[in-house]
Amino acid sequence: MNRRYFVQSGLMTWLSLSFLPVFNCKNRKQAVMKRKLGRHDEYLSVLGFGGIVIDKEEQSIANEAVAKAFERGINYFDVAPTYGNAEDKLGPALKPYRKYSFLACKTQERSRAGAEKELNNSLAKLKTDYFDLYQLHAITSVEDVEKAFGPDGAMELFIKAKQDGKIRYLGFSAHSEEAALLAMDKFDFDTILFPINFVCWYEGNFGPRVVEKAKEKNMGILALKSLAYSQLRDRNNNPYNKLWYQPVDLTNDDLIKKALSFTLSQSVTAAIPPGQPEYFWKALDLVSSIKDLSAEQIKQLKDLSKEATPLFSS
């Protein structure tokens, strides 16, 4: 039975995978729901496991974290060379589950040669011969896009690697509306990974144009920064070593559920919680209980946004 059967069918259940050692755990919590990835017949858990969660952790801790996430229903894993040593940790940790998971990686290289070197290095570290999704990482300007699409640019490598079976789907991540819109004009990408956050959306007007265009193109929309709240006022007084911004209050379950619900209501297939481990596990505990936001709850988020400084603005 091949990989695509497990991913595409509705039979990826605890019973169908009960032969895996991780499923010996007695106290299993409700599995995470899955959503279709844009125009493709792929189904991803609505939460993704960001590699930063296990950056700089001992291998035993990384193994346990990946096993626990997979047991809870996470099948979408995302990593990049810029995430410290996350690739080194995720490769061995994910190996037992690789055939049953959707693995996304990225490159910030804009040249063909640089992207090819980084792609092959990432494949080796992650102990796999293909990526389900490979992305231009963190495009932030028109110049970034033009370089990637220019002569001997990274997109030449992306297209060739897909033909060679090293990549199944092509995407990009961006922190700029201008760059994201241009990239979507230039190529029919399968996915976009973009900050979709209630403060940025309401107070920064950042996101609506990009999401609308991605929906028109029937792309898979993946979200960053769902649990972000505000820019840090004092970068020297940051309690979180894996975050560069102020997240929503970890003890406020109600707000976390509202923030996740907002993000997932924007035609998003999956959201990647902050890389700070306690936020990932909190999101995983709460995501199955989120509901559609009421008009009053939306007003509450809009009012709360006015007290914050958005991470990004249009």
N, C-alpha and C positions, 0 to 999 in steps of 0.2 A: 504494500500500500504506500503510495508516494506522498511527498510533502504537500502537494497542492490539494489532495483530498482532505487532509486534516485541516488545512487553513480555510478552504472554501466551504466545507460542509458544516452542518450544524452538529456534527458528532464529536467535536473536540470537547469532550466532557471528562469528568473525573473517571468514569468507567473506562472510556476508550484509552485513557493514558494511565490506568491504574498500575501498569507494570513498572512505571518509573519509581525509583526508590523514594523520591520526595513525597510521594502520595501516601506514605505510611503515617503521616501526621494525623492525629485523632481529631483535633479541634479545627476543622476547616470552616472558614467563614464564607459568606456568599460570594460566588465568583463574579468577577467584573463583566459587565455587559460588553458586547462587541458591536461595532458599526462598520458599514461598508466604506471602502476607501475610494471615494469619488466615482469615476466611471469604471473602475476595475472590480472584479469579483474576488476581492480580498476583504477579510474582516479582521479589524484590529480591536484590541481592548481599548476602551475609551480613556484609559490612562496608559501612558508610556513610561517605561523605566529609563530614566536618563542616566548615562554612564557616570556623571559627576557624583551620583550617590555613593559609588564605590571607589572613587578616586582616592588614592593614598591609604586605602584600607588594607589590612592583612588579607591574603588570598582566602583564608578560611572564612573570614567575615563576608567577603565578596561572594563566595560560593553559597553561603547560607542566605544572603540577601536575594540573590537571583533565584535560588530554589524556592524560597518563601513567596516571592513575587509571582513566579510561574505557577505555583500551587494555587495561589489566589485568583488566577485567571489572566495574568498579564502575559500577552504574547508579542508585544511591541517593545523593542529595545532600541535605544538610540545612543550613539556615541560619536566621538570625533577625536582626531589626534591632538587637538588643543585642550582636551579635558584631562590634563595631567597624565597619570598612568592608567587611566580608566580602560583603555583598549587592552593593556596587558592583563588587567584583572578580569575584564568581562569575557575575554576569549576562553580561558579555562572554565570559568563559572558557567558560561552558557553552553558549553560543548554538549552536555547530555541532552539539552533541549533544542539544539539548533534547528533540527529538521521540523520542529513544531512551532517555531517562532518566526517573527518578522523582524529582521535586523537591518537597521538604517545606520549609515555612516556618512561622513562629510569630508570635504576638503576646502581649505581656504586658498589653495593654490589656484592661480588664474591662468597659468601656462599649461600647455599640453604635457610637456616633459615633467613639470613639477607635480601635476595632478596624477600622472601615471606612476611616478615614484611613490607618492603618498598612498594611492589606491592599493598598490601591491604590498606596501608595508602594512597597511591596515588589515588587508586580507590575511597576511601571515600572523599578525598579532592576535587577530580574532579567530584564528584557527578555522577558517572557512574558505571555500573557493568561489563564493559569490555573495553579493549583498542584495537583499530584497529591494533596498532603496539607497541610492547614492545621490548626494546633494552638494551643490555649490553652497559653501558655508558662509554665512554672515555677509552677504552682499549689502554694502552700505552706501553705494554711490553709483552714478551713471558710469563712471570710469571703471568700476569693478565689473559691471555687466559688459561693457564694451571690450575689456581685456579678455574676459572669458569667452566671448563670441568672436573675437578677432582671429587673424591668422595665427596658427599654432597655439590657439587658446584651449582652455580646459574643456570646452564643449566638444572639441574634436575627439578628445580622449573619452568623454562620456559616451558619445555615440558609438565609437569603436568598441569600447568595453561592453556595451549592451549587446552589440552584434556578436561578440565573443562569448557571451553568457556569464560575464563577471558581474553584471548589473541587471536587475530585472526592471526596475522603474527609476526614472530620473526626476529629481526635484531640486529645490533650493530653499535656503533659509535666508531671511532678510530682517533687518531692523530699520528699513527705510521704505516708505510708501513709494517714493519715486523710483527707486531701484527695483522694487518688487513689480510694479506696474510695467516697467520697461522689460524686465525679464519675461513676463507673461506675454508681452507683445512679440518678443523675438522667437519664442519656442513654445511648443505645446507640451509643457511639463506635466508630469503625472501628479505631482504634489507641491504644496507650499507649506513651509514651517514658519510661522509668523506670530509675533506677540498679539494675543487677543485677550484683553484684560479690561475689566469694567472701568477702571480709572482712566486708562489711556483712551478708551472708547468715548466715555462721556465728557471727560474734562480736557482731553487732548485731541479729540476728534481724529484719533489715530486708529485705523483699522477698517472702518466701514467701506471705503473705496476698494481696498485690496480684497476684502472678503467678497464683495459683490462681483468683482471681476473673476475671482477664482470660482465662484458659484456658476457664473455664466459659462465658464470653460469646463465645468463639471470636473474640477480637480479635487483631489483629496486634500482637505484642509486640516493641517496639524497645528496645534497651538502651543505657544510658549507663554510664560509669565502669567498664567491664570491666577496665581495666588500672590502676585505682586501687589503692593499698595502704594508706595511712594518712593521717591528718591531719598537716599540717606542724607540727613542733615549734617551728620558728623561721621565721616568715613573712618575716623580713628576710634570710633566707639561702636563697632559693629559686632554683635554677639554671635554672628553666624559666619563661619570660615568659608562656606561655599556659596555665599550670596553677596552680591554687590549692591543690593537694594533692600528697602524695608518691606518685608512681606506682611500679609495680614496677620493678625494676632493668632498664634498657634493654639491658644486656649479657647478661641471663639469658634466653636464648631458650627454655629449657625451662619456666621459670616463666611467661613470656608465653603460651606455647602452652597451658599448664594453665589460666591465668586466662581466656583466650579460650574454651577448651573448656568450662569451667564455665559461663560466661555463655550460650554458644550451646546448652548442654544443657538450659536452662530454658524450652523451647518458644519460644525467641526466633527471630524471623525474621532480624533483623540487629542488629549492634552497631556503635556509632559509637566508634571509638578516640579517645583524647585528642587535643585540638586541637594539641598540640605536634607539628610536622611529622615529626620523627624517629620518634615513636611510631606515627603513622599508617603510615608506610612500612614500619616494622618489622612491624607487624601484618599489613600486606598481603603482605609476604614470607613470613610464617609461617602464615597462616590455612589455606592449602591442605594443610598437613601435620598439622593437629591431628587428634586421635583421641579417642574416648570415654575418659573418665577411668576408671581402674581403682580398686578399693577402696583400694589403697595410696596412689594419687595423691590421692584425696579426703582421706584421713587426713593427708597431707602439707599440703594446703591448710588443713585445719582447724587443724593445729598451728601453721602459719605465721600464721594469723589471730590467734592468741592473743598474738602479739608486736606487733600493730598496734592503732591506735585507729581504729575504723570512721568513715568520713565521715558515715554516717547510722545511727541506731539506732531501733528501734521503741519 
